[in-house]
């Protein structure tokens, strides 16, 4: 499953037309207050790329892998804010990269 998600991230970022069309159509079918145009969908994809929200991990090798130092920073910030966590919780306790296919990346 994980390699499929990795490849889907790459495919939707590099060729977003099909995914965007499905999302726009779905929003139209819901017929609610939400408006999502093809132009907004294209802009969203470009912003995700420009802001680094999609791309390879911090190692610049693969997409989808987790970075222990980033996760530890979140844990540390929560502890500093007084949020109670499991004693001794470390970033490595919260994720695995075991299933990442290291051949899949931008």
Backbone torsions as a table, in degrees:
resi	resn	phi	psi	omega
1	UNK	NA	-43.7	-175.9
2	UNK	-60.7	-47.1	177.1
3	UNK	-60.6	-31.9	177.4
4	UNK	-64.8	-43.5	178.1
5	UNK	-64.9	-42.4	177.7
6	UNK	-56.5	-48.7	-178.4
7	UNK	-66.8	-36.3	178.5
8	UNK	-63.2	-37.6	177.2
9	UNK	-61.5	-45.8	179.3
10	UNK	-64.6	-47.1	-178.1
11	UNK	-61.5	-42.9	-177.5
12	UNK	-73.0	-25.0	177.5
13	UNK	-82.1	-35.5	-176.1
14	UNK	-90.6	-22.3	178.4
15	UNK	-145.2	75.3	-170.4
16	UNK	-81.7	-2.4	-171.7
17	UNK	-55.1	-49.6	-176.4
18	UNK	-66.1	-47.9	-179.7
19	UNK	-62.5	-43.2	179.0
20	UNK	-61.4	-42.3	179.5
21	UNK	-62.3	-40.3	178.6
22	UNK	-64.5	-43.7	-179.3
23	UNK	-65.7	-46.1	179.3
24	UNK	-59.8	-45.1	179.2
25	UNK	-62.2	-42.2	-179.9
26	UNK	-63.3	-43.3	178.4
27	UNK	-61.1	-42.5	178.2
28	UNK	-62.6	-40.0	-179.9
29	UNK	-67.1	-34.1	177.1
30	UNK	-64.6	-29.3	176.0
31	UNK	49.5	51.1	178.7
32	UNK	-113.2	-159.1	180.0
33	UNK	-71.1	-20.2	-173.8
34	UNK	-76.2	132.3	176.9
35	UNK	-119.4	128.7	179.4
36	UNK	-139.5	105.6	-176.2
37	UNK	-90.9	161.8	174.7
38	UNK	-57.3	-37.0	179.5
39	UNK	-65.3	-41.1	178.4
40	UNK	-67.0	-37.7	177.6
41	UNK	-62.6	-44.3	177.7
42	UNK	-62.8	-43.2	178.5
43	UNK	-61.3	-41.4	-179.5
44	UNK	-60.4	-46.8	178.9
45	UNK	-59.6	-45.1	-179.0
46	UNK	-64.3	-39.4	178.1
47	UNK	-65.0	-40.1	178.1
48	UNK	-59.7	-40.2	178.7
49	UNK	-70.7	-49.4	-176.8
50	UNK	-61.5	-36.4	-178.0
51	UNK	-87.5	-1.1	178.6
52	UNK	74.6	22.7	179.3
53	UNK	-78.9	-22.9	170.7
54	UNK	-122.6	142.4	-179.8
55	UNK	152.2	-172.2	179.1
56	UNK	-71.0	160.8	176.4
57	UNK	-66.6	-178.0	-178.7
58	UNK	-59.7	-17.7	178.9
59	UNK	-85.6	-2.2	-179.9
60	UNK	58.3	23.1	-178.1
61	UNK	-108.6	-50.6	-173.9
62	UNK	-132.6	161.7	175.2
63	UNK	-97.2	139.1	173.4
64	UNK	100.0	-11.9	-177.7
65	UNK	-78.7	152.9	-177.9
66	UNK	-96.0	145.9	-178.9
67	UNK	-110.6	113.0	-175.4
68	UNK	-58.9	-37.2	-177.2
69	UNK	-67.8	-36.2	177.3
70	UNK	-68.2	-42.3	-180.0
71	UNK	-67.7	-39.4	177.8
72	UNK	-62.5	-36.3	177.4
73	UNK	-62.0	-37.2	177.3
74	UNK	-67.4	-45.0	178.1
75	UNK	-59.4	-46.5	-179.7
76	UNK	-61.4	-40.7	178.9
77	UNK	-65.1	-39.1	178.1
78	UNK	-65.5	-42.9	177.8
79	UNK	-62.8	-42.0	179.4
80	UNK	-63.9	-29.9	179.3
81	UNK	-82.9	-0.4	178.7
82	UNK	86.8	11.2	178.2
83	UNK	-77.7	129.3	-178.3
84	UNK	-79.6	128.9	176.7
85	UNK	-126.2	170.2	176.4
86	UNK	-59.9	132.9	179.4
87	UNK	-55.9	132.5	175.9
88	UNK	76.4	9.9	-179.3
89	UNK	-60.6	130.4	175.5
90	UNK	-120.6	163.4	179.1
91	UNK	-56.1	-41.9	-177.5
92	UNK	-62.8	-19.2	176.7
93	UNK	-74.9	-14.2	-168.9
94	UNK	-107.1	-6.6	-176.8
95	UNK	-154.7	169.5	170.3
96	UNK	-142.3	146.0	171.2
97	UNK	-103.8	14.5	-175.2
98	UNK	-55.6	-35.0	-172.8
99	UNK	-99.0	2.2	179.8
100	UNK	-70.6	133.4	174.1
101	UNK	-91.0	107.9	-173.9
102	UNK	-70.5	-4.9	177.4
103	UNK	-89.3	-5.5	-176.3
104	UNK	-103.2	114.4	179.0
105	UNK	-165.9	172.1	178.8
106	UNK	-78.2	NA	NA
